[in-house]
Amino acid sequence: MNIQDLIEDIISLPVEERIILSEIIQKSLCNVDLDSEKKWIELAMKRKNEILQGEASLILKEDVFEKIRKRFNK
């Protein structure tokens, strides 16, 4: 069965079943690892505080890309 056949089968289902199926698919797309998400937020807040306290500095993206170009275009 290819994707087009699957779509046609889904569309032919009764509305109630399509709603259930759409909810299942939507939940699967929104499945987030909360522990990882929490760690990323903590890291972002730590970096923000380091910048605000002068412990770290920002680098312009142009400078980063230039450094990468120099490194890999040898």
N, C-alpha and C positions, 0 to 999 in steps of 0.2 A: 504494500500500500504506500503510495506517495503522499506528499503533503496536500496536494489538491484533492485527492480522494478523501482524505481525512477531513478536510474543511467541508467538503460536500456532505459527508456523513454527519458532521456536527451541526451544520445548518439545517439538516433535515430532522433533527431531534425536536421534541416539544420544547416550548419556551422555558418551562420550569427546569428541564434537564440542562438546557444551555446555560441558564443562570447558575445552576450548581457547578457546572463545568467551568464557567468563567470565574467564579469565586475561587475554585481550587487552583486554577492557573494563576490568578492574581496573587493568591497567598504564596504560591511557590516562587513567584518573581520577587516578592517582598521579604523572603526569608533571610533575615539578617542574623549574623552571629553577634549577639549582644555583648559578649565579653570582648571580642575584637573591636567592636564599635566603641566601647567604653575606653579601651586602651588607646585607640587613635585619638579620641577626644582629649584624653589626659595628656598625650604627647603634644597635641596641638596647643593646648593651654600652657604646657611647660615651655614650649618654644616661644610662644607669645610673651610670656613673662620674662624669659631670658632676653628677648629683644627690648622690651620696655625697660628693663633694669640695666641695659647696656652690657650684658654679659655675652651677647651675640649680636651680629649685625646682618643686615640684609644684603644680598648681592643682586645687582641688576641682571635681568635675564639675558640681556645683550652680552654682558661680560661672561656669563656662564656659557652661552653658546659659542662665543669667540674662543674661550678656553678649550671647549670640546673640539671645535674645528681645528685648532692648532695641534691638539693632541693626536687626532686621528687622520689628519691630512699630511703626515710626515712623508 
